[in-house]
Structures are given as C-alpha cells and as structure tokens.
C-alpha cells in the first residue's frame, strides 16, 4: 500500500509544464509566465514629479519662510505627458503636475500647498529639502533588469509590471484542459427527479469547479452509465481528441474500489499504462493512475464526494499546477490546535475536513461533526481546511496540534 505522499509524487511524475503560447495582456491574468520579462529602458524613463507644484532650483528657495517668502517668475507650465523639455534657468520656476518630466536645471519640487499657486509669478512660503518629490529615472528598475521572472503567476500587479515596460504580449504556459467524468447508474443530473436508489450527481460539479479554481479549463462530462465498453469508448475519444477536442488530463470519479460494478476498473483492466492501487489514506484509499494509450494522463478517483474532493486536493491539484508551469504546487499549511477530538483509522493517514475557529493561535474544529465519512458532502461546504493526521497517530485529542492544508487564503 502506498503512502499518500508516494501517490502524490507518482501523480506529479505523469506531468510536465504545458508548452508556451503567446497571449496579449488582456488574456494573461491567471497564467504562468514561461519567459521572464526584462525592461530595455529605465523605469521611470526620466526624472518626473511626485507632486503637483513647482519645479525649482533648491538654491533659489532654500531660505523661504512664510515671513520671508521667495517670489519667482513662472516660465513654463508642464502637465503630465508633455513633450516639452525646457531648461530652467536660475531664479525661475516651472509649474508642474504629478508625473510630468522634471525640466533640466531643476532639482526640487515645491508642493503647491507651500505656495500661493500663482501662474505667472509664484510665492513660495516654505522650501522642502533638496531633491524632495523628484522621482529619478531608474528608481523602479534599471535598463536590463528582470521585472517579472519565469514561472511567476500573473496577477494584477504582475500584469501591470509587464505593461509598465511597454510589453503588449507575453509567453505563458497555456491553461490545462481537463476532462471530468463522473460514473454511476445511480447518478442523475441536478434538477432532474430523484427516484428511490438514485442521487444527484455532485462529483462532476465538484471536480469541474476544483479544476477551474486551480486555473484549468474543465470539460465536464457525466454522469455516465456503468457500462465498461461505453466508458472505454468515451475515454479513448478523450485520449485521441476525437471527442470534445484535445485534453491534457482526464479525471474520473467512482468505480475504482473492489465492488462488483466498479466500472472504471472494469473498463481499464486491459490498459497497460493504468494501475489501480490502495493508498494508506482515509478517505480516498482506492485510486487509479496512469496514462491512456495515446499518452493522456488519467487520475481515477473514488466516487464518494468527500473522497473525491480529498483525492483531488492531495493528488490532482498539484499535478494541475505543475501543468500550468508553477514550481510551488502545494497548498499553504498552518499549524493549529484541535478544539474537538476524533478517532483515526489504524495504519492510514487521515484527512479531516475542518474549519478554523476565531482567535489566536489558530484553532480548528471538525467541519463534519459526525466523523470523516466520505459521503458527507453537504457538511464539506463548511470546511476551509484539511487536517493531515499521520498514520501513526491513533487518536486526536482536544488541544493536540495538527497540520492543516488551507483551502482558503
């Protein structure tokens, strides 16, 4: 039996970052940079004003006070974006707006609040220190500096940084396209009548949403029937791209245990690249993993909703992040104190859905008070973390410390 870490590593070994594509900045948010962005000019490109006010030579205003102000003629009016490059002679001032280039000869900006705001002649009642309120060329970055590194997830600030160097397009890893297939004759689509013995399909919606949240593009299929040949034909069609176009990963849920009607195991029993293995974790013991004949990676997850969710978080999500080109593929963790204790399964690591309680240090409570049952999908909505209990722990008691995968920022 594998440990969950061994199975996670086996899943990661199936994938590599996807090829790079060029996209415009409008499509770059949420992608991962495949080639670092270097600026070919200093940022800012020229000295500019940090304030609305007056560009002056400090020597001309050094002694200004409200009782003994300095009065200077205003020889230029410089709005942001002006192409003008006047030279400021001694004994002169230029009215200047925030962001406008500082004229040659000037070395200080006097904020308008320290003046009478004159337009032809300005009275300066106080002098700031020399050099104050001047943004110098290269303060942000020098020409040749790396502004955004390869492997960076592009958020709003990173997109702005790319735009600031004048780049309209970037090379990024394309988003992984992931097929999500839920199996089981007992499943009906949400919104359709539920007769005795059936239940709404939540897995395909859960896993498709998880794929999207992890930065992928989900192709949701299902629920499918418990016909092995029909399922095999569907998987082959996903593998060769003849159904729904090319996909980078296939996720199935259900049909991987030891029951008489485990359709995924039955459909793939003759596939040489796929194996079904027990993993020493609860929930999520039965797992399938490998490649379909055309090379498409496959993760076959158990069908109980909490098991599917835990399996996605432990095994599939890290693989998706690697496909996206990220180096750090793991959820952040926190150490928390347990408010309520619970029993653990012998010989298996336990993953318990928990929610953080207010206060410091961090405390957690079970999100599923009835236990860690893999069917408790409604209670799963309360969880904002997954407590990881090692296999050698026999009982979690109130006050114990646990490591928690944070599901929310």
Secondary structure by P-SEA (a helix, b strand, c coil): cccaaaaaaaaaaaccccbbbbbcccccccccccbbbbbcccccccbbbccccccccccccccccccbbbbbbbccccccccccccccccccccccccccccccccccccccccccccccbbbbcccccccccccccccccccccccccccccccaaaaaaaaaacccbbbbcccbbbbbbbbccccccccccccccccccaaaaaaaaaaaaacccccccccccccaaaaaaaaaaaaaccccccccbbbbcccccccccaaaaaaccccccbbbbbcccccccbbbbbbcccbbbbbbbbccaaaaaaaaaaccaaaaaaaacccccccbbbbbbbcbbbbbcccbbbbbbbbbcccccbbbccccccccccccccccccccbbbbbccccccccccbbbbbbcccc
